[in-house]
Amino acid sequence: MDFFVWPPFRDRPNEPRLPRSEWKYLASEDGVRSFLEKQCHLSRQAPVPGNEAEQHHDAFNVWGRWVEEGTIIAPFCVVHVDAHSDLGSGWNNRSFTLIETELLALPIEQRRHPAFGSEHLNSGNYLLGAIANRWISQLTYVYPVDRTKSEPVEPGGLPGFEEDMREMTRLLWVEQAPPVSDLPAWIFRNNDWRTGIIELRHRLLRHGVVEDGEPVTDEPPVPFKCIEERGFSLDGVTHVFLARSPEYTPIEADELVPVIREYFCVS
């Protein structure tokens, strides 16, 4: 849901809902329907299987249940439409040691039921947990762009300073850094997002320090790409998971939940 709010909230939530002072834009019902129908090619007349929950990380357990029930066959492609990558960055981040030295140390059949919490698997890193379970064959991160209009320029003022700086940063990042700021290097092959390959590695932890050198094992590579919403289009969506994400969305966003529900049937 926070995909439809601008700007993305990057701090640690300390309120149950995103306060009005922290957001400038919330998508309209027409805007949400346009994205779902024109870019995701979903239809109210033919809803796909889906589910919803409060938090992002609940997707992990829903996917696991779908796999166990045969509702979906692993590995599957995930299109992650979100204001955050959920790949182990952010304030609640212990993901490096958690994934590489703990979760990947377990046999694959024991990774299905990890602990959840701020020091364990959570909404900021659950996609890594899914990759560690070898559920994901390909991951696409669709991120939002600024939908706010530039403020009118006062006589003698500087035109769109923040917008100009954002565009300059985007251009400079084309070759040097990813177009979003929350992609941790360690999850990628050779620690380089430009490889387009997520490659998790099992490493040993000795005396509280992750050992350098060759990893014990490498997990199967997962092709990755990130794309801004304006350039995104996808046919063939088979399942939908909606995270309501209350801490990162204003209470006004709740009115969009029943709109999105029209495009999936609970499974």
C-alpha positions in Angstrom: 0.0 0.0 0.0 2.8 2.4 0.7 3.7 2.3 -3.0 0.7 4.7 -3.4 2.0 7.3 -0.9 4.7 10.0 -1.6 7.3 10.5 -0.4 8.3 7.1 1.0 8.8 7.2 4.7 12.3 6.1 5.5 12.6 6.6 9.3 11.7 4.3 12.2 7.9 4.4 12.7 6.9 5.7 16.1 3.2 6.2 15.5 0.6 3.7 14.5 -0.2 5.6 11.3 1.8 7.9 9.1 1.1 11.5 10.2 -0.1 14.1 7.8 3.2 16.0 8.1 5.1 13.1 6.6 3.3 12.8 3.2 2.3 15.0 0.3 0.5 12.7 -2.0 -1.9 9.7 -1.8 -3.1 8.0 -5.0 -6.8 8.4 -5.9 -9.1 5.4 -6.5 -8.8 6.1 -10.3 -5.0 6.2 -10.0 -4.9 2.9 -8.2 -7.3 1.3 -10.7 -5.3 2.6 -13.6 -2.1 1.1 -12.3 -3.7 -2.3 -11.6 -5.6 -2.5 -14.9 -3.3 -0.8 -17.4 0.1 -1.7 -16.0 -0.6 -5.0 -14.1 -3.4 -6.0 -16.5 -5.6 -7.2 -13.7 -9.4 -7.2 -14.0 -12.3 -7.0 -11.6 -14.2 -9.4 -13.9 -11.5 -12.1 -13.5 -9.9 -11.7 -10.0 -6.8 -13.8 -9.3 -6.1 -15.7 -6.1 -4.7 -13.5 -3.4 -4.4 -12.6 0.2 -3.8 -9.6 2.4 -2.4 -8.8 5.8 -1.2 -5.9 8.0 2.5 -6.2 7.5 4.8 -6.9 4.5 6.5 -9.9 6.2 3.2 -11.7 6.3 3.7 -12.4 2.6 6.4 -15.0 3.7 3.9 -17.2 5.5 1.3 -16.8 2.9 3.7 -17.8 0.1 4.9 -20.7 2.3 1.3 -21.9 2.8 0.6 -21.5 -1.0 3.7 -23.6 -1.8 2.7 -26.3 0.7 -0.9 -26.4 -0.6 0.2 -26.5 -4.2 -1.6 -23.2 -4.9 1.7 -22.0 -6.4 4.7 -23.8 -7.6 8.2 -22.8 -6.4 10.3 -21.2 -7.6 8.1 -18.4 -8.8 8.6 -14.9 -10.1 7.9 -12.0 -7.7 7.0 -8.5 -8.7 7.5 -6.4 -5.6 5.5 -3.2 -5.9 6.5 -1.2 -2.9 8.1 2.1 -1.7 10.8 0.0 0.0 13.0 -2.8 -1.3 12.5 -5.1 1.8 15.9 -6.6 1.0 17.7 -6.0 4.3 18.4 -2.3 4.5 16.9 0.2 6.9 16.8 0.9 10.6 15.7 -2.6 11.7 18.6 -4.3 9.9 20.5 -7.3 11.3 20.0 -9.0 8.0 23.6 -9.6 7.1 24.5 -11.9 9.9 20.9 -13.3 10.2 20.7 -14.5 6.6 24.3 -15.4 5.9 25.4 -17.0 9.1 22.1 -18.3 10.7 19.3 -19.0 8.2 21.6 -20.3 5.4 23.3 -22.5 7.9 20.1 -24.6 8.2 19.2 -27.4 5.8 16.7 -26.1 3.3 13.8 -28.0 4.9 14.4 -26.2 8.2 14.3 -22.6 6.8 10.6 -22.6 6.4 9.8 -21.5 9.9 12.3 -18.8 11.0 11.8 -16.5 14.0 10.1 -13.1 13.3 10.9 -9.8 15.0 13.1 -6.8 14.8 16.2 -9.0 15.3 15.0 -11.7 13.0 13.0 -11.9 9.8 10.7 -8.9 9.5 9.1 -6.6 7.0 12.4 -5.1 6.1 14.1 -8.4 5.0 11.4 -11.0 4.4 12.2 -11.2 0.7 15.7 -12.5 1.6 14.0 -15.2 3.7 11.9 -16.2 0.7 15.0 -16.3 -1.5 16.8 -18.4 1.2 13.9 -20.9 1.0 14.5 -21.0 -2.8 10.9 -19.9 -3.5 11.8 -17.0 -5.8 13.2 -17.5 -9.3 13.2 -13.9 -10.4 12.6 -10.6 -8.5 11.4 -7.3 -9.9 11.2 -4.3 -7.7 8.8 -1.6 -8.9 9.4 1.6 -7.1 7.3 4.8 -7.1 8.3 8.2 -8.5 7.4 11.7 -7.3 3.8 12.4 -8.2 3.7 15.8 -6.7 3.5 18.9 -8.8 6.3 21.5 -8.6 5.4 24.5 -6.6 4.9 27.7 -8.6 8.1 29.7 -8.8 8.0 33.1 -7.1 9.5 36.0 -8.9 13.3 35.9 -8.4 13.0 32.5 -6.8 15.0 29.3 -7.7 12.9 27.0 -10.0 12.3 23.5 -8.6 15.5 23.2 -6.6 14.6 19.9 -4.9 13.3 18.5 -8.2 16.5 19.5 -10.1 18.7 17.9 -7.4 16.7 14.7 -7.5 17.0 14.5 -11.3 20.8 15.3 -11.1 21.2 12.5 -8.6 19.3 10.1 -10.7 21.5 10.9 -13.7 24.7 10.5 -11.7 23.5 7.2 -10.4 23.0 5.5 -13.8 26.4 4.0 -13.8 27.6 4.2 -10.2 24.7 3.4 -7.9 21.2 2.0 -8.1 18.3 4.2 -8.8 16.9 3.5 -5.3 18.9 4.0 -2.2 17.9 0.9 -0.2 19.6 -1.9 -2.1 22.4 -3.4 0.1 25.5 -4.4 -1.9 26.1 -7.6 0.1 23.1 -9.5 -1.4 24.5 -9.2 -5.0 27.0 -11.2 -6.9 30.4 -9.6 -6.4 28.7 -7.1 -4.1 27.6 -5.2 -7.2 24.0 -4.4 -8.0 24.9 -3.9 -11.6 25.3 -7.7 -12.0 21.5 -8.0 -11.8 22.0 -11.2 -9.7 21.1 -11.7 -6.1 23.4 -14.4 -4.8 23.2 -15.1 -1.0 26.1 -16.8 0.6 26.4 -18.9 3.7 29.3 -17.7 5.8 30.7 -18.7 9.2 30.5 -16.6 12.3 33.4 -16.9 14.7 33.6 -14.9 17.9 30.8 -12.6 16.7 32.6 -11.8 13.5 31.6 -12.9 10.0 34.6 -14.6 8.4 36.1 -13.2 5.2 37.1 -15.3 2.3 35.2 -17.9 0.3 31.7 -18.6 1.5 30.8 -22.1 2.7 28.1 -22.3 0.0 26.5 -20.1 -2.6 22.7 -20.1 -2.9 21.1 -20.4 -6.4 21.3 -17.0 -8.2 18.1 -15.0 -8.5 17.9 -12.5 -11.4 16.9 -9.0 -10.2 15.9 -5.8 -11.7 14.4 -2.6 -10.4 12.1 -0.4 -12.5 10.2 2.8 -11.8 6.5 2.7 -12.1 6.2 4.7 -15.3 8.2 2.1 -17.2 6.5 -0.9 -15.7 4.0 -3.2 -17.5 3.3 -6.9 -16.8 0.9 -9.5 -18.3 0.1 -12.8 -16.6 -0.2 -11.9 -12.9 -1.4 -15.1 -11.2 -1.5 -14.2 -7.5 -1.7 -11.0 -5.5 -0.6 -10.2 -1.9 -1.5 -6.9 -0.4 0.3 -5.5 2.7 -1.7 -2.7 4.3 1.5 -1.4 6.0 -0.2 0.9 8.6 2.9 2.5 10.0 3.9 3.7 6.5 0.5 4.8 5.3 -1.9 7.5 6.4 -5.4 6.5 7.7 -6.8 7.9 4.5 -5.1 5.1 2.6 -7.6 2.6 4.2 -10.2 3.7 1.6 -8.1 2.2 -1.1 -8.0 -1.3 0.5 -11.5 -2.4 -0.8 -10.6 -1.0 -4.2 -7.6 -3.3 -4.5 -9.6 -6.2 -3.0 -11.8 -6.2 -6.1 -8.9 -7.6 -8.2 -8.2 -10.8 -6.1 -10.2 -13.5 -4.4 -8.9 -14.7 -1.0 -7.0 -17.9 -1.2 
